[in-house]
Amino acid sequence: MPAVRSPTELTEVFRAKGLKVTPQRQAIFRALHASSVHPTADTVFDTVRREMPTISLRTVYQTLNDLTAMGELSSVDLGTGSSRFDPNTTPHHHLVCTTCGRIDDLHADFPGVHIPAGDDHGFEVAATEIVFRGRCRHCAAARSDEQTDVTTSPANTTQ
């Protein structure tokens, strides 16, 4: 997954747009740059609060929304309860683990996915995003291990 630009680059972007660069915003930039997931605002807030206990959730939301408006992040609602902020702003799809909530980017073309002619409701499609739901490799492996443990436990063997 492409990372958010460096804190220095984001500082320059904010200054070029005439936005204030505060210590709180720089801490948010660092947290985003260090992240390898699609964080929620609450996740960013919890991370930054360890470094800067007085930061407000409002500041985190405002900064994330500013970054989204600038095209540095995408705000995505993948049905996991909270909007996620995605540093990958190129067209792509998502894999969502229904067990642990992990989200991975998926770069794939689906040429057969389209609105059939005559059934378009006058709607002009600008982009297509597909969300696949299931279990990530870690959760699938853990479940497989659990099933193996159950079938090989002494209580499940016949004598």
N, C-alpha and C positions, 0 to 999 in steps of 0.2 A: 504494500500500500504506500503510495507516495506520502511523504511526510509534509507537515505544514512547513512553510518557509521558516528560516532561522529567526530567532528573536530579533536579531539585528535587522534582517530584511523586513520583518513586520513593523518594526519601529520606523523604518524609512517609509514604508507604505502609509502608515498612519500620519506621519509628518507631511508627506506629499499631499494627503487629502485634507490637511489642515486640522487634524484631530490631535487632541492632547495625548502625549505619551507619559503616562503616570507610572510610578513603581508598581501599582496594582496591575496595570495592563501589561507591563513587562513580565511580571510573574505569570500571568495568564499565557503570554506568548511562550515562555519557557515550558510551562506545563503541557501546552499543546504540542510543542516541538518534541518533547520527550515521550509523548504518548504514541502507542502503536495500535490503538483501538479507535472505535467510533464513539468518543465519549459523550455523555450527557452533560448538561450544564452543571448538574449536581456533582458529577464526578470531577469535573474541572475545579469546581468550588472546593470540594474536599481536599484535592491535591494542593491547590494554592493556599488554602487556609493553614496548612502545616507550616508553610514558609511565612505567611502573612495573616496572622489570626484575626486581624480587624477588617479584612476584605468583606465586602457585602456580596450576597448572591446577585443583587441587582447589577453590580459592576460587572460580574462575570457574564450575565445574560446580555448586557449592553455591548460588551466587547465581542462576544460571540456573534451577536446580531450584526455589529459593524463589520466584522470579518466576513460574514456571509454576504452582506450587501456589497462588499468589495470584490467578491468572487474568490476569496481565499479559502473559504469553507463552503460546504453545502449542508443545509439543514435537511435531514431526512427523517421521516416518520415511518418506521418499519414495523409498527404495531407492537413494540416492546414496552410501551407505557410512557416513554419520554422521547422527545425528539433527540436524535443523535447528530453530532457534528462530524462531517466527513471531510478530511483534507483532500480527498481525491475528487476533484471537480470535473474530471473527464467523464464522458458517458460510460456507465457500467451498471452492473446488477449486483444483488447481494444474496449471500447465504446467511440465514439466521438460524442459530441453534435454539430449538424450543426447550432445551433442558437448561443450559447455562446462560443463554442470551448472547453468546459470542456472535459477532458479525464479521464476515469476511467479504471482500470485494470479489466479484466474478466478472472477468472480461470475456465475453462470448457474444457471438452474433446469432440471432434467431431470425433468419430471413423470412420464415413463414409466419411470423407474428405480425398481424395487421388487422385493421378493421375492414371487413368485406365491403366491396363496392355496393352502394345502395343502402348500407346499414350504418353509415358513418354519422347519422344524426346532425349533419352539417358541422361536424367537429373536425378541426384541423389539428392533427397530431404534431406536437413539437418534439416530443421525446418519449421513449418507452423505457420503463424501469420494471424489471421482473425481480420478485423476491421469492427465493426458494426457502422453504422451512423444513427442518428436519433435525438431525443430531450431528454435531461436529464430530470429528475423528476422536477427540478425547472422551466425549460423552458416550459415543458408540462403543469405544473400547472398554470404558468403565462398565457399561451395561453388559457387555459380553463377558467381562470378568465376573460380574455378579451372577450371571446365569450359569457360568461354569462352576462357581463356588456352590451354588444351590444344587446342581445336579451331581456334584461329586462329594457333597458333604455326607458324613456317616449316616445321618438321618434319612437320606434318600437312596441308600444302597440296600440291596436285598442280600440276605445271608442264606 
